[in-house]
Amino acid sequence: MRHADHEIDPSFLHRFSPRAMSGEDLPASEAMRLLEAARWAPSSGNGQPWRFVYALRGTEAFDALLGTLVEANRVWCIRAGAFVLVTSATALPDGRPIASHAFDSGAAWMSLALQGSKMGLVVHAMAGFDQDAARRVAAVPADHAVHCVVAVGRPGRVEDLPEKLRPREEPSGRNPVSSFAFEGRFPA
Ligand SMILES: Cc1cc2nc3c(=O)[nH]c(=O)nc-3n(C[C@H](O)[C@H](O)[C@H](O)COP(=O)(O)O)c2cc1C
């Protein structure tokens, strides 16, 4: 059970990253709702540098992204309903770099994650994948950064997970605010 030390909207505590998914398809309309939430994220100069490649279960693109995952992720992602590859444009059309591309895309991913949580979906980001392979299968342009693959699906049975993952199907804790937020300046 998660507890906030200071009062916040419960949606922040309810979101977590389960692994148990049902293997059902995710309708395209639901994928669109997640992407719509991401759309409204803030970004530097409203530049919106995030770029998502989504793939629905049952398609070649889904199988291709599944194939880029490390084995430890693939074992539970076989029951995902969709994948979303999060990338971002690193430069403007005139070649000037976008300094905030990763920060902005992080905000967009979190919007997607919170929307999914509100819809009762599993939404689980992964850095455990072969970035070059993902770039290849999703045709990500060279001037775009590849960040993570997000698994999305309907909740499934914990018993269907490999045994060692079952105890991890619980919301995790967090460091206290005092460990990462400092008034005025970093502590000496
Ligand atoms: C960028 C990023 C990469 C992650 N990579 C993986 C991964 O490869 N495999 C995995 O099982 N979880 C992965 N996670 C999930 C984190 O372990 C999880 O978000 C963290 O433990 C906090 O737990 P919570 O999301 O349930 O609150 C990743 C999360 C993020 C944001």
The ligand as an ORCA input file, in Angstrom:
! r2SCAN-3c Opt
* xyz 0 1
  C      12.715      4.568    -18.573
  C      12.229      3.352    -17.825
  C      12.786      2.124    -18.104
  C      12.336      0.966    -17.466
  N      12.817     -0.265    -17.849
  C      12.238     -1.387    -17.381
  C      12.573     -2.677    -17.919
  O      13.384     -2.806    -18.847
  N      11.960     -3.752    -17.391
  C      11.039     -3.668    -16.388
  O      10.504     -4.697    -15.986
  N      10.688     -2.455    -15.870
  C      11.244     -1.330    -16.355
  N      10.851     -0.089    -15.875
  C       9.849      0.004    -14.805
  C      10.493      0.520    -13.523
  O      11.240     -0.516    -12.939
  C       9.406      1.062    -12.593
  O       8.781      2.161    -13.190
  C       9.990      1.478    -11.247
  O      10.475      0.357    -10.567
  C       8.965      2.187    -10.392
  O       7.859      1.358    -10.185
  P       6.373      1.766    -10.586
  O       6.395      2.225    -12.042
  O       5.600      0.501    -10.417
  O       5.940      2.868     -9.695
  C      11.328      1.062    -16.499
  C      10.767      2.320    -16.206
  C      11.210      3.444    -16.861
  C      10.548      4.775    -16.551
*
